[in-house]
Amino acid sequence: MMTLPPHDLPPVAYAGFQELTEDQKMAFVSRYGSAKRSMPLMVALSILFPVQLFFLGRVLLGVLFLITGFGFGVWYVIEWFLTPGRVRDYNTRVATDILASMRTGGKAPTVDEEG
């Protein structure tokens, strides 16, 4: 049985996915599915209860957002439009990190190993 890539797999990770074995592809799909963020959910959070920055790993930005009262209301509206791009960036990082860890036998490369 051929494992298909996730429908929302970032294009930058697609080639790496194709190079995996079938077992690795199944493991990737499982890991990516549990680690990625849902675009509709993150956009809904940005509108209803703006805590999406924390879920996207942008903790300091999220704290600044909350401290300024949602950017005095202006940043709050702007964030509705920025969130889709932030989700795509987050999911791309997740996919590339998983692929990198699979290439190194399950552990992510450290800064010393990369350079």
ABEGO torsion letter per residue (X at the ends): XBBBBBAABBAAAAAAAAABBAAAAAAAAAAAAAABBBAAAAAAAAAABBAAAAAAGBAAAAAAAAAAGGGGGAAAAAAAAAAAAAAAAAAAAAAAAAAAAAAAGGBBBBAAAAX
